[in-house]
Amino acid sequence: MSDQLHRLLSIMARLRDPVSGCEWDVAQDFLSIAPYTVEEAYEVMDAIERGDMEDLRGELGDLLLQIVFHARMAEEAGHFVFEDVARSIADKMEARHPHIFGDESGEMDTARWEDLKAAERAQEGSLSAMDGVATALPALLRAQKLQKRAARDGFDWPDTQGPAAKLAEEVIELQEAAPSEKPEEAGDLLFAAVNLVRAYGIAPEDALRAANAKFERRYREMEELAGGDFAALDLDAQEALWKRVKRSEF
């Protein structure tokens, strides 16, 4: 173990000491820390997207701290230690790369990778193709994963026409639904949209993130063009600025 990793583990042990540790750190548990873990993972992604390597170094450290924190709490409860975490992922990576660490030859493709993961789930007692898709995932990403699992069993449209028709159907059903039924129909509409986007070979989460970034950029440009008083404009004036910003991009 490297000196710096040993140092980090020692720091966490001291912070969690029930007598001389930090009150805040001692008071935490898995559930209270979990939101910070998710947040740090997103901050890593943000640094990568901005191409800021200095920030990425720091954010990776923050994410590593979360892993050390969870491992320390597990050790205190007698479940496992940090070394077990490292051993578990090392074993998994070797098992998932038999063409590198085993006797298989050839390149690893997506189908083979998914087969290996499916075999792991079966060994762990999985009974359904839906098992193992974390419920805590962002809903858009989880919808994509559930659909991909179903597609591996052949339950999928053969082209984009089917999911496109289904999306149009869901739009009508949302329009015609009673108020109490609209939340469920809205979910069906979003699920169908994910299916259509996936049929085009596009990752829905990536597509929506790009759309969010584009909308934010355009909105900020409209605010700037309005001289800081965008909210005071009527809808027609705001729409005119929107069209002006869009034209400036081409």
ABEGO torsion letter per residue (X at the ends): XBAAAAAAAAAAAAAABAAABBAAAAABBAAAAAAAAAAAAAAAAAAAAAGBAAAAAAAAAAAAAAAAAAAAAAAAAGABBAAAAAAAAAAAAAAABAAAABABBEBBBAAAAAAAAAAAAAAAGBABAABGBBAABBAAAAAAAAAAAAAAAGBBBABAAAAAAAAAAAAAAAAABBAAAAAAAAAAAAAAAAAAAAAAGBBAAAAAAAAAAAAAAAAAAAAAAAGGAAAABBAAAAAAAAAAAAAAAX
